[in-house]
Amino acid sequence: MIPSDVFRDLPVLTDDRVRLVPLGEEHFDGVRRMLDDPEVRRLTGTHHTFTDEEVRRLLATRSDHHDRADWAITDAATGAFLGEAVLHELDPPNAAAGYRIALLGPEAFSRGYGTASTRLVRDYAFDVAGLHRVGLEVFDFNVRAQRVYEKCGFVREGIHRQAIWWNGIWHDMITMGIVASDPRPG
């Protein structure tokens, strides 16, 4: 069992491509842009349209939630906002959490930011937070994300058939996971 406030003191995570910093109000413009991007909305299955007030409230309260880790993904060289990476749905007795990531939009896709961020969060989850398992869900049409997760050691575990209705078509949701003893490709 891990503490229910395991994410209380959220560190900055860095490599040569990205810098993950605790998500906060200073990231409003980037988050707002990300939430409004039609491709990001499709890839994340986001039907809800967020108001500025909802986004500001969300960002203002991130540091108060010690049962989740919310990072802004920023460019290591420029500091530009690139997206967010989150460990959420913490299950302390089972040392498990969920993972999700969203990049700013097409200008941030296919540049290695998602892979670098996922590796940093994966290593933090196991080596620092002491988690045993990290799971995620990804839609069948998000093949690019599936490849990233597999490159980072996540294993396909199952399918929720016809889990999301998007643009007049039912799509499956794929579940993937990684446990602490699994190989962690670099």
LUMKOLPA-279818 format. One line per 8 residues: their letters; for each residue y, x, z of N, C-alpha, C, CB. Coordinates in nm, 2 decimals, decimal comma. Each point is the difference from the previous one (the first is absolute). Glycine has a CB too. Layout:
BEGIN
A) Y:X:Z:Y:X:Z:Y:X:Z:Y:X:Z ~ ...
REM end
This chain:
BEGIN
MIPSDVFR) -0,12:0,09:0,00:0,12:-0,09:0,00:0,12:0,09:0,00:-0,12:-0,19:0,12 ~ 0,22:0,15:-0,20:0,13:0,07:0,00:0,11:-0,09:0,06:-0,07:0,13:-0,21 ~ 0,18:-0,07:0,26:0,10:-0,08:0,06:0,07:-0,10:-0,10:0,04:0,20:0,16 ~ 0,00:-0,31:-0,10:0,06:-0,10:-0,09:0,14:0,04:-0,05:-0,13:-0,18:0,12 ~ 0,18:0,28:-0,06:0,13:0,05:-0,04:-0,01:0,14:-0,06:0,11:-0,14:0,18 ~ -0,22:0,16:-0,25:-0,03:0,14:-0,06:0,11:0,04:-0,10:-0,24:-0,05:0,03 ~ 0,32:-0,04:-0,08:0,10:0,04:-0,10:0,14:0,00:0,06:-0,14:-0,10:-0,18 ~ 0,15:0,11:0,31:0,13:0,00:0,07:0,09:0,11:-0,05:-0,11:-0,10:0,20
DLPVLTDD) 0,06:0,22:-0,20:0,09:0,12:-0,05:-0,05:0,04:-0,14:0,03:0,08:0,24 ~ 0,03:-0,15:-0,33:-0,04:0,02:-0,14:0,06:0,13:-0,06:-0,02:-0,25:-0,03 ~ -0,07:0,34:-0,01:0,06:0,13:-0,05:0,04:-0,01:-0,15:-0,15:0,12:0,16 ~ 0,22:-0,02:-0,20:0,03:0,01:-0,14:-0,11:0,08:-0,06:0,25:0,00:0,04 ~ -0,30:-0,05:-0,16:-0,11:0,06:-0,07:0,05:0,06:-0,13:-0,17:-0,16:0,10 ~ 0,13:0,29:-0,13:0,06:0,06:-0,12:-0,11:0,08:-0,08:0,22:0,01:0,12 ~ -0,19:0,00:-0,24:-0,07:0,10:-0,09:0,10:0,04:-0,10:-0,23:-0,10:0,03 ~ 0,19:0,17:-0,14:0,09:0,05:-0,09:0,07:-0,11:-0,09:-0,13:0,22:0,00
RVRLVPLG) 0,07:-0,34:-0,01:0,05:-0,10:-0,08:0,08:-0,11:0,07:-0,20:0,04:-0,14 ~ 0,14:-0,08:0,26:0,06:-0,11:0,07:0,03:0,03:0,15:-0,12:-0,16:-0,16 ~ 0,21:0,08:0,21:0,03:0,01:0,14:-0,01:-0,15:0,05:0,15:0,21:-0,02 ~ -0,24:-0,24:0,12:-0,01:-0,13:0,06:0,08:0,00:0,13:-0,23:-0,04:-0,11 ~ 0,33:-0,05:0,12:0,08:-0,01:0,12:-0,01:-0,14:0,05:0,16:0,18:-0,08 ~ -0,15:-0,19:0,21:0,00:-0,14:0,06:0,09:-0,09:-0,08:-0,06:0,09:0,23 ~ 0,01:-0,21:-0,27:0,08:-0,10:-0,08:0,10:-0,06:0,09:-0,20:-0,04:-0,15 ~ 0,32:0,03:0,10:0,11:-0,06:0,08:0,11:-0,06:-0,08:-0,05:0,17:0,17
EEHFDGVR) 0,15:-0,21:-0,10:0,11:-0,08:-0,07:0,07:0,09:-0,11:0,03:-0,13:0,22 ~ -0,03:0,26:-0,21:0,06:0,08:-0,10:-0,07:-0,01:-0,13:0,07:0,16:0,18 ~ -0,19:-0,22:-0,19:-0,08:-0,01:-0,12:0,02:-0,14:-0,07:-0,16:0,16:0,10 ~ 0,26:-0,24:-0,05:0,02:-0,13:-0,05:0,01:-0,01:-0,15:0,11:-0,05:0,21 ~ -0,02:0,13:-0,27:0,02:-0,01:-0,14:-0,13:0,03:-0,08:0,24:0,07:0,03 ~ -0,32:0,03:0,01:-0,12:0,03:-0,07:-0,10:-0,11:0,02:0,04:0,24:0,02 ~ -0,06:-0,29:0,10:-0,10:-0,10:0,02:0,04:-0,13:-0,07:-0,05:0,10:0,23 ~ 0,18:-0,13:-0,23:0,05:-0,12:-0,07:-0,03:0,01:-0,15:0,18:-0,03:0,17
RMLDDPEV) -0,16:0,14:-0,23:-0,03:0,03:-0,14:-0,15:-0,01:-0,03:0,20:0,15:-0,01 ~ -0,28:-0,10:0,10:-0,15:0,00:-0,01:-0,05:-0,15:0,00:-0,01:0,23:0,11 ~ 0,06:-0,30:-0,01:-0,04:-0,14:0,02:0,04:-0,09:-0,12:0,01:0,03:0,25 ~ 0,09:0,01:-0,32:0,05:-0,08:-0,11:-0,06:0,04:-0,14:0,21:-0,03:0,13 ~ -0,28:0,14:-0,13:-0,06:0,05:-0,13:-0,12:-0,09:-0,04:0,08:0,24:0,05 ~ -0,08:-0,30:-0,17:-0,11:-0,09:-0,04:-0,13:0,07:0,00:0,16:-0,13:-0,13 ~ -0,17:0,25:0,09:-0,13:0,07:-0,01:-0,05:0,03:0,14:0,06:0,10:-0,22 ~ 0,03:-0,06:0,31:-0,05:0,03:0,14:-0,05:-0,13:0,06:0,17:0,18:0,03
RRLTGTHH) -0,10:-0,29:-0,05:-0,04:-0,13:0,05:-0,14:-0,04:-0,05:0,25:-0,07:0,01 ~ -0,27:0,09:-0,14:-0,13:-0,03:-0,06:-0,11:0,09:0,07:0,11:-0,07:-0,22 ~ -0,09:0,20:0,22:-0,10:0,09:0,05:-0,03:-0,02:0,15:0,07:0,16:-0,16 ~ 0,02:-0,21:0,24:-0,02:-0,03:0,14:-0,03:-0,15:0,02:0,15:0,19:0,06 ~ -0,15:-0,27:-0,16:-0,03:-0,14:0,02:0,10:-0,07:0,08:-0,23:0,06:-0,02 ~ 0,36:-0,02:0,01:0,11:-0,06:0,08:0,06:-0,12:-0,07:0,04:0,22:0,10 ~ -0,07:-0,34:-0,04:0,05:-0,12:-0,06:0,14:-0,04:0,07:-0,24:-0,08:-0,05 ~ 0,25:0,13:0,18:0,12:-0,03:0,08:0,12:0,07:-0,06:-0,14:-0,04:0,21
TFTDEEVR) 0,25:-0,02:-0,21:0,13:0,06:-0,04:0,08:0,02:0,13:0,00:-0,11:-0,23 ~ 0,02:0,24:0,26:0,07:0,04:0,13:0,15:-0,01:-0,01:-0,20:0,15:0,05 ~ 0,26:-0,20:0,05:0,15:0,00:0,01:0,04:0,13:0,06:0,01:-0,25:0,03 ~ 0,12:0,28:-0,05:0,05:0,13:0,06:-0,01:-0,01:0,15:0,16:0,02:-0,19 ~ -0,14:-0,14:0,25:-0,02:-0,01:0,14:-0,14:0,03:0,05:0,19:-0,17:0,00 ~ -0,29:0,12:-0,07:-0,14:0,03:0,03:-0,03:0,15:-0,01:-0,06:-0,23:-0,08 ~ 0,11:0,29:-0,02:-0,02:0,15:-0,02:0,07:0,08:0,11:-0,02:-0,03:-0,25 ~ 0,14:-0,01:0,28:0,07:0,07:0,11:-0,07:-0,02:0,13:0,22:-0,03:-0,12
RLLATRSD) -0,26:-0,09:0,15:-0,07:-0,02:0,13:-0,13:0,08:0,01:0,10:-0,23:0,00 ~ -0,18:0,23:-0,11:-0,12:0,08:-0,01:0,03:0,14:0,03:-0,10:-0,16:-0,16 ~ 0,19:0,22:0,09:0,03:0,14:0,02:0,06:0,03:0,14:0,04:0,02:-0,25 ~ 0,03:-0,11:0,30:0,06:0,03:0,14:-0,10:0,00:0,11:0,21:-0,11:-0,08 ~ -0,33:0,05:0,05:-0,10:-0,02:0,11:-0,12:0,09:-0,02:0,07:-0,23:0,02 ~ -0,08:0,31:-0,13:-0,11:0,09:-0,02:-0,03:0,09:0,12:0,04:-0,01:-0,25 ~ 0,06:0,07:0,30:-0,02:0,10:0,11:-0,05:-0,07:0,13:0,17:0,15:-0,10 ~ -0,16:-0,28:0,11:-0,04:-0,07:0,12:-0,15:-0,04:0,00:0,23:-0,09:0,02
HHDRADWA) -0,30:0,11:-0,14:-0,14:-0,04:-0,01:-0,08:0,13:0,00:0,06:-0,20:-0,14 ~ -0,12:0,23:0,26:-0,08:0,12:0,02:-0,14:-0,02:-0,04:0,15:0,06:0,18 ~ -0,19:-0,18:-0,23:-0,13:-0,02:-0,05:-0,01:0,01:-0,15:-0,04:-0,15:0,20 ~ 0,14:0,21:-0,26:0,00:0,02:-0,14:0,09:0,12:-0,03:-0,04:-0,25:-0,05 ~ 0,01:0,31:-0,07:0,08:0,12:-0,04:0,06:-0,03:-0,14:-0,15:0,16:0,14 ~ 0,28:-0,17:-0,14:0,07:-0,03:-0,13:0,09:0,12:-0,03:0,01:-0,25:0,05 ~ -0,05:0,31:-0,17:0,08:0,11:-0,05:0,07:-0,03:-0,13:-0,16:0,15:0,11 ~ 0,28:-0,09:-0,13:0,07:0,00:-0,13:-0,06:0,12:-0,07:0,21:-0,12:0,09
ITDAATGA) -0,25:0,10:-0,21:-0,04:0,12:-0,08:0,13:0,05:-0,07:-0,24:-0,09:-0,04 ~ 0,27:0,21:0,06:0,12:0,06:-0,07:-0,04:0,13:-0,07:0,15:-0,09:0,18 ~ -0,07:0,12:-0,28:-0,02:0,12:-0,08:0,03:0,12:0,08:0,06:-0,12:-0,21 ~ -0,16:0,21:0,22:0,02:0,12:0,09:0,12:0,08:-0,04:-0,25:0,01:0,04 ~ 0,28:0,00:-0,17:0,11:0,08:-0,04:0,14:-0,07:0,01:-0,16:0,11:-0,16 ~ 0,16:-0,23:0,13:0,13:-0,07:-0,01:0,03:-0,10:0,11:-0,02:0,02:-0,24 ~ -0,09:-0,07:0,31:0,02:-0,10:0,11:0,01:-0,14:-0,06:0,11:0,17:0,14 ~ -0,12:-0,19:-0,27:0,01:-0,13:-0,06:-0,12:-0,09:0,05:0,12:0,10:-0,20
FLGEAVLH) -0,09:-0,22:0,22:-0,10:-0,10:0,04:-0,10:-0,03:-0,11:0,16:-0,10:0,16 ~ -0,29:0,11:-0,13:-0,10:-0,02:-0,11:-0,09:-0,12:0,04:0,01:0,24:-0,05 ~ -0,01:-0,29:0,17:-0,09:-0,11:0,04:-0,03:0,00:0,14:-0,10:0,01:-0,22 ~ -0,01:-0,07:0,26:-0,04:-0,01:0,14:-0,15:0,02:0,01:0,19:-0,15:0,06 ~ -0,24:0,20:0,06:-0,14:0,01:0,03:-0,01:-0,05:0,14:-0,04:0,20:-0,16 ~ -0,07:-0,28:0,18:-0,01:-0,07:0,13:-0,15:0,00:0,05:0,20:-0,14:-0,06 ~ -0,22:0,18:0,19:-0,12:-0,03:0,07:0,03:-0,12:0,08:-0,08:0,25:0,01 ~ 0,00:-0,36:-0,02:0,03:-0,12:0,06:-0,13:-0,07:0,05:0,20:-0,03:-0,14
ELDPPNAA) -0,19:-0,08:0,21:-0,12:-0,08:0,05:-0,09:0,10:0,08:0,01:-0,16:-0,20 ~ 0,06:0,23:0,29:-0,08:0,09:0,09:-0,10:-0,08:0,08:0,20:0,16:0,01 ~ -0,32:-0,11:0,00:-0,11:-0,05:0,08:-0,04:0,11:0,10:-0,08:-0,16:-0,19 ~ 0,15:0,17:0,31:-0,03:0,11:0,09:-0,15:0,01:0,04:0,23:-0,03:0,08 ~ -0,30:-0,07:-0,04:-0,13:0,02:0,05:-0,09:0,06:-0,11:0,03:-0,19:0,15 ~ 0,00:0,16:-0,28:-0,08:0,06:-0,11:0,06:0,12:-0,07:-0,09:-0,23:-0,03 ~ 0,20:0,27:0,09:0,08:0,12:-0,06:0,01:-0,02:-0,15:-0,09:0,15:0,18 ~ 0,14:-0,27:-0,22:0,01:-0,03:-0,14:0,14:-0,05:-0,03:-0,24:-0,05:-0,02
AGYRIALL) 0,28:0,07:-0,11:0,13:-0,06:-0,05:-0,01:-0,02:-0,15:0,13:0,11:0,19 ~ -0,04:-0,20:-0,24:0,01:-0,02:-0,14:0,11:0,10:-0,06:-0,07:-0,24:0,03 ~ 0,07:0,25:-0,15:0,09:0,09:-0,07:0,06:-0,08:-0,12:-0,12:0,21:0,07 ~ 0,25:-0,19:-0,09:0,06:-0,05:-0,12:0,11:0,09:-0,04:-0,06:-0,24:0,05 ~ 0,09:0,24:-0,18:0,11:0,09:-0,06:0,06:-0,08:-0,11:-0,12:0,21:0,06 ~ 0,25:-0,19:-0,08:0,07:-0,06:-0,11:0,10:0,10:-0,05:-0,03:-0,24:0,08 ~ 0,04:0,27:-0,20:0,10:0,09:-0,06:0,11:-0,08:-0,05:-0,18:0,17:-0,06 ~ 0,30:-0,10:0,04:0,12:-0,06:-0,03:0,00:-0,08:-0,13:0,11:0,18:0,11
GPEAFSRG) -0,19:-0,14:-0,21:-0,01:-0,07:-0,13:-0,05:0,10:-0,10:0,19:-0,15:0,06 ~ -0,19:0,10:-0,19:-0,06:0,09:-0,10:0,05:0,14:-0,01:-0,03:-0,21:-0,12 ~ 0,16:0,23:0,16:0,05:0,14:0,00:-0,07:0,09:0,10:0,22:-0,09:-0,08 ~ -0,29:0,03:0,17:-0,07:0,09:0,10:-0,15:0,00:-0,02:0,18:-0,06:0,16 ~ -0,23:-0,02:-0,26:-0,14:-0,01:-0,02:-0,05:0,12:-0,08:0,01:-0,25:0,00 ~ -0,13:0,29:0,02:-0,07:0,10:-0,08:0,06:0,14:0,01:-0,07:-0,18:-0,16 ~ 0,13:0,21:0,27:0,07:0,13:0,03:-0,06:0,07:0,11:0,21:-0,09:-0,09 ~ -0,32:0,04:0,15:-0,07:0,07:0,11:0,05:-0,04:0,14:-0,04:0,18:-0,15
YGTASTRL) 0,15:-0,26:0,16:0,05:-0,04:0,13:-0,09:-0,09:0,08:0,22:0,01:-0,10 ~ -0,29:-0,10:0,04:-0,10:-0,08:0,07:-0,12:0,08:0,05:0,07:-0,19:-0,14 ~ -0,12:0,28:0,06:-0,11:0,08:0,04:0,04:0,09:0,12:-0,09:0,00:-0,23 ~ 0,21:0,07:0,22:0,05:0,09:0,10:0,02:-0,08:0,13:0,11:0,15:-0,17 ~ -0,05:-0,27:0,16:0,03:-0,08:0,12:-0,13:-0,05:0,07:0,22:-0,07:-0,11 ~ -0,31:0,03:0,02:-0,13:-0,05:0,06:-0,08:0,11:0,07:-0,01:-0,17:-0,18 ~ 0,01:0,29:0,12:-0,07:0,11:0,07:0,07:0,03:0,13:-0,07:0,09:-0,22 ~ 0,20:-0,09:0,23:0,07:0,03:0,12:-0,03:-0,10:0,11:0,18:0,11:-0,13
VRDYAFDV) -0,18:-0,24:0,09:-0,02:-0,11:0,10:-0,15:0,01:0,04:0,18:-0,15:-0,10 ~ -0,27:0,17:0,01:-0,14:0,01:0,03:-0,03:0,11:0,10:-0,06:-0,08:-0,23 ~ 0,12:0,20:0,21:-0,02:0,11:0,09:0,06:-0,03:0,14:-0,01:0,16:-0,20 ~ 0,13:-0,22:0,20:0,06:-0,04:0,13:-0,08:-0,10:0,07:0,22:0,04:-0,10 ~ -0,28:-0,14:0,03:-0,08:-0,10:0,06:-0,12:0,06:0,08:0,08:-0,16:-0,18 ~ -0,14:0,25:0,12:-0,12:0,06:0,06:0,03:0,12:0,09:-0,13:-0,08:-0,20 ~ 0,21:0,17:0,16:0,02:0,12:0,07:0,10:-0,01:0,12:-0,05:0,12:-0,21 ~ 0,15:-0,22:0,20:0,10:-0,01:0,10:-0,02:-0,13:0,08:0,16:0,13:-0,14
AGLHRVGL) -0,17:-0,24:0,07:-0,01:-0,13:0,07:-0,14:-0,02:0,06:0,17:-0,09:-0,15 ~ -0,27:0,16:0,09:-0,14:-0,01:0,05:-0,07:-0,13:-0,04:0,07:0,13:0,19 ~ -0,03:-0,18:-0,31:-0,07:-0,12:-0,05:-0,14:0,04:-0,05:0,22:-0,10:-0,06 ~ -0,31:0,00:0,06:-0,13:0,02:-0,05:-0,01:-0,05:-0,14:-0,10:-0,02:0,23 ~ 0,17:-0,09:-0,26:-0,01:-0,06:-0,13:0,14:-0,05:-0,05:-0,23:-0,07:0,05 ~ 0,25:0,08:-0,18:0,12:-0,05:-0,07:-0,05:-0,08:-0,12:0,16:0,19:0,08 ~ -0,12:-0,32:-0,08:-0,04:-0,09:-0,11:0,12:-0,04:-0,08:-0,20:-0,07:0,13 ~ 0,18:0,02:-0,25:0,11:-0,05:-0,09:-0,06:-0,11:-0,09:0,13:0,22:0,02
EVFDFNVR) -0,03:-0,29:-0,08:-0,04:-0,10:-0,11:0,09:0,03:-0,12:-0,07:-0,17:0,17 ~ 0,01:0,16:-0,29:0,08:0,03:-0,12:-0,05:-0,10:-0,11:0,02:0,24:0,06 ~ 0,07:-0,29:-0,14:-0,04:-0,10:-0,10:-0,07:0,06:-0,12:0,20:-0,14:0,07 ~ -0,28:0,07:-0,13:-0,08:0,05:-0,11:0,08:0,06:-0,12:-0,18:-0,16:0,07 ~ 0,30:0,10:-0,09:0,09:0,05:-0,11:0,08:0,12:0,04:0,01:-0,23:-0,07 ~ -0,02:0,28:0,19:0,07:0,12:0,04:-0,09:0,12:0,00:0,15:-0,14:0,14 ~ -0,19:0,17:-0,27:-0,10:0,11:-0,02:0,06:0,14:0,04:-0,10:-0,13:-0,19 ~ 0,23:0,15:0,17:0,06:0,13:0,04:-0,01:0,02:0,15:0,17:-0,02:-0,19
AQRVYEKC) -0,15:-0,08:0,27:-0,01:0,01:0,14:-0,14:0,03:0,04:0,20:-0,15:0,04 ~ -0,30:0,08:-0,10:-0,14:0,02:0,03:-0,04:0,15:-0,02:-0,05:-0,24:-0,07 ~ 0,10:0,30:-0,04:-0,03:0,14:-0,03:0,06:0,09:0,11:0,00:-0,05:-0,25 ~ 0,13:0,02:0,29:0,06:0,07:0,11:-0,08:0,00:0,13:0,22:-0,05:-0,10 ~ -0,26:-0,07:0,14:-0,08:-0,02:0,12:-0,13:0,08:-0,01:0,10:-0,22:0,04 ~ -0,17:0,21:-0,15:-0,13:0,07:-0,02:0,03:0,15:0,01:-0,09:-0,18:-0,14 ~ 0,20:0,23:0,08:0,03:0,15:0,00:0,02:0,04:0,14:0,10:-0,01:-0,22 ~ -0,06:-0,08:0,31:0,03:0,03:0,14:-0,12:-0,02:0,09:0,24:-0,06:-0,04
GFVREGIH) -0,35:0,02:-0,01:-0,12:-0,01:0,07:-0,04:-0,15:0,04:0,05:0,23:0,08 ~ 0,03:-0,33:-0,11:-0,04:-0,13:0,03:-0,11:-0,05:-0,09:0,24:-0,05:0,07 ~ -0,33:-0,03:-0,01:-0,12:-0,04:-0,07:0,01:-0,15:-0,02:-0,14:0,18:0,11 ~ 0,10:-0,23:-0,22:0,00:-0,14:-0,04:-0,11:-0,07:0,09:0,08:0,04:-0,24 ~ -0,04:-0,14:0,31:-0,10:-0,07:0,10:-0,03:-0,14:-0,04:0,09:0,14:0,17 ~ 0,00:-0,21:-0,24:-0,03:-0,14:-0,03:0,10:-0,06:-0,09:-0,13:-0,02:0,21 ~ 0,11:-0,11:-0,24:0,09:-0,07:-0,08:0,02:-0,14:0,06:-0,07:0,13:-0,21 ~ 0,20:-0,17:0,22:0,03:-0,14:0,03:0,03:-0,07:-0,14:0,10:0,06:0,24
RQAIWWNG) -0,20:-0,14:-0,28:0,02:-0,06:-0,13:0,11:-0,10:-0,01:-0,24:0,03:-0,03 ~ 0,32:-0,02:-0,08:0,11:-0,09:-0,03:0,09:-0,02:0,12:-0,15:-0,11:-0,17 ~ 0,20:0,22:0,23:0,07:-0,01:0,12:0,15:-0,02:-0,02:-0,17:0,15:0,09 ~ 0,22:-0,13:-0,21:0,15:-0,01:-0,03:0,02:-0,07:-0,13:0,05:0,20:0,14 ~ 0,04:-0,29:-0,14:0,04:-0,07:-0,13:0,13:0,06:-0,04:-0,11:-0,22:0,07 ~ 0,10:0,29:-0,19:0,12:0,07:-0,05:0,02:-0,03:-0,15:-0,03:0,18:0,17 ~ 0,14:-0,23:-0,21:0,03:-0,03:-0,14:-0,11:-0,09:-0,06:0,13:0,21:-0,02 ~ -0,17:-0,31:0,09:-0,10:-0,10:-0,06:-0,14:0,05:0,00:0,19:-0,08:-0,13
IWHDMITM) -0,22:0,19:0,19:-0,14:0,05:0,00:-0,04:0,04:0,14:0,03:0,09:-0,23 ~ -0,16:-0,12:0,27:-0,06:0,05:0,13:-0,04:0,14:-0,02:-0,07:-0,24:0,06 ~ 0,10:0,32:0,04:-0,04:0,14:0,00:-0,08:0,03:0,13:0,20:0,07:-0,14 ~ -0,29:0,03:0,13:-0,08:0,04:0,12:0,08:0,11:0,08:-0,21:-0,05:-0,13 ~ 0,18:0,05:0,26:0,06:0,11:0,08:-0,11:0,09:0,05:0,18:-0,16:0,08 ~ -0,17:0,29:-0,10:-0,10:0,10:0,03:0,03:0,05:0,14:-0,03:0,06:-0,25 ~ -0,07:-0,05:0,33:0,02:0,07:0,13:-0,06:0,14:-0,01:-0,01:-0,22:0,13 ~ 0,09:0,31:-0,06:-0,04:0,14:0,00:0,02:0,05:0,14:0,06:0,03:-0,25
GIVASDPR) -0,13:0,08:0,28:0,02:0,06:0,14:-0,04:0,14:0,00:-0,04:-0,22:0,10 ~ 0,08:0,29:0,00:-0,04:0,14:0,03:-0,02:0,01:0,15:0,13:0,09:-0,20 ~ -0,23:-0,02:0,24:-0,02:0,03:0,15:0,02:0,15:0,02:-0,17:-0,20:0,02 ~ 0,19:0,23:0,11:0,03:0,13:0,04:-0,10:0,11:-0,05:0,12:-0,10:0,20 ~ -0,25:0,06:-0,21:-0,10:0,10:-0,04:-0,01:0,01:-0,15:-0,12:-0,05:0,21 ~ 0,19:-0,03:-0,29:-0,01:0,01:-0,15:0,07:0,12:-0,05:-0,01:-0,25:-0,01 ~ -0,03:0,30:-0,10:0,07:0,11:-0,06:0,14:-0,04:-0,03:-0,21:0,09:-0,11 ~ 0,30:0,01:0,12:0,14:-0,03:-0,03:0,05:0,09:-0,12:0,04:-0,07:0,24
PG) -0,05:0,02:-0,36:0,04:0,09:-0,11:0,14:0,04:0,02:-0,16:-0,12:-0,15 ~ 0,19:0,24:0,11:0,14:0,06:0,01:0,09:-0,05:-0,11:-0,10:0,19:0,11
REM end
